[in-house]
Amino acid sequence: MSLTTIDESVPAAGKVAASPFAHPIWALGFRPFYLLAAVFAAVAVPVWVAQYFGYISWQRVGLAWHMHEMVFGMAVAVIAGFLLTAVRAWTGLWTARGGQLAALAALWLAGRVALLAAPPLLGALIDIAFLPLTAWLLFRVLRRAGNKRNQFLPLLLVLLTIANALYHAAMLGWIALSPATPVQAAILIIVLIESVIGARVIPMFTRNGVPGSAPLVNPKRDKIALGLTVAAIVVWLLPLPPAAFAGFAVAAGCASLLRLAGWQPQRTLAVPLVWILHLSYAWIPVGFFLLALAELQLVTPSAAFHALAVGSMAGLIIGMMTRTTLGHTGRALVAGAAETSMFWLIQLGAVARLFAALGPAEARELSLIGAALAWSLAFSLFVMVYGRFLWQARIDGKEG
């Protein structure tokens, strides 16, 4: 099966045996991880903002914690849930479910708790363990199915593991490295995942969901865009002159923008489940252009990485979480007022966060509060509306 089946159910190859983990929440990876990630996202950002403004004093909830947890906590949970579900669709084989899925979710949750309460080294070890275990579970299914096309995805999770390990090594004082650098590298790796998956699903969702659309899929253009994205990331990691990276970043941004233009985003305005994917993807070239300016010291790196992390990453997360939850719980792929509100809130939050980084200093605090409020409301709304979808069995009785 191809990635285009991500919204379609797969005929069940058997039901989860009666056990304490036979509850629907443990039936497929998207269920616990989407719910956990959304709850965590809704709470963690307001906690960080309260710490930033001095309303609470919690030593471990600092800037490093905020950076780490938005990427290696929230985003990684969504990626795990998405891939565990997608690999099931691509291969027709079961990924982690039942007790195995519950244990994996418990490990993710233990990482969040351990970073706040456990001794630093123990917390780091617990947190680091989640990604390689998830990668192995995915690789095992892909290898069994002979699905070589997607075996690069576990490798990208391994790269995220390395970035996470470097972050903890820096926090423990073992290496002379800013903790921000591995987090930023992880954001770029996630952008690469978005670029690959986005090129597969966004044109297909557009063609299927927007009457009269004919998105252009050009394999040569896609390879160029992907190659330039990889090149920009590699150059960012190397100690080269700023102009070198700026050139690659601009080239990668232009290639991504050209690719997006071919997908006909202008035709999606009446279909929220589709336009959110286009609009979120558009933040990738914006982020690369800002990275080029940051390398030339014309803007702050924070502006660029928040464009990628909030505008693109969180935008695609909320768009794909709603879409895959609807599809994999047997519901119609239609966005109502709740979904549209979530989408706009994330995008408004991205704009507010970018304004906090680029706007006048006197507007920074108000912009940060506005961005945090929009973010938290979006994910809180997801929990309130979609929590029961994730908790309950499929409405058509076809799990998997």
C-alpha angles and dihedrals in degrees: 000000000000132000089261088079092065093110095044127086120244117225106260115256090201138323127268107265117249106274140124085280097053090101114119091246088072095046098094136004100252093062104067097027097051090048095046093045093049094048091047093047092049092053106032099060095051089047090053093047091049088052091046092055093044099249091125131026111214112150096207094050095079134130092280091054091049093051094045098046097049089056108025093031113035103018095042091052091055092046090051092049093047095048095045087054097041095049088053088055095043096049106025087229125117119258121198113322139150114013094354091056091045090052091050092050090047090053091053091049091046088056091056092049095042094055089057102038114015128081107280097249093048091046090051093051093049092047095047093051096069101069100048091046091051090047091052093049090051095044092050092057094043092050092048090052093045089237099155094161093074102033089102089072095071086048090057088052088054089053088051088051090055091050090050092049091051090051092054092044089054092047091050090051094243095125133030098243134119109249087225093067098066090044090052090047089052091052089054091049089052089050087056090052089049091050093053098042093038093056089054101045110025096066090044094049089047093051093046098040105037115062113225095017122130108184114197116238109191112179093197092051090047092052091049092049092047092045092051091047091053091045092051091051093048092047090049088058094050126081094244130141113283092244090061094058092040089057093050092045092053091047091050091047093050092048091050091047092050090049091050092049089058090057090066100236090176090069094057100066094107094049112068095187087061105034091054089062093049094045093047092048089052088066089068095071089040089054093049092049090051090048089056091051091046091052087055088048093244094121134013121270087234090069092054098045094045089052088055097039101042105023099038108019099039092037093054090042094056091042095050095040091057094043098047093043091054092046097044095046093053097254129136116269093242127126119217133186093293095054093044090051091052091050095049093044092056092048093047088049090053092051092047092049091049090050089052088058099040105026131082117302093241090061096048099091095047091046092051091051091048092049092049092047093050092047094049094046091051094053093039089055090050090053093048095048103030100032092085091046090056094043098048130066121263111285090229094050094240108121121190 
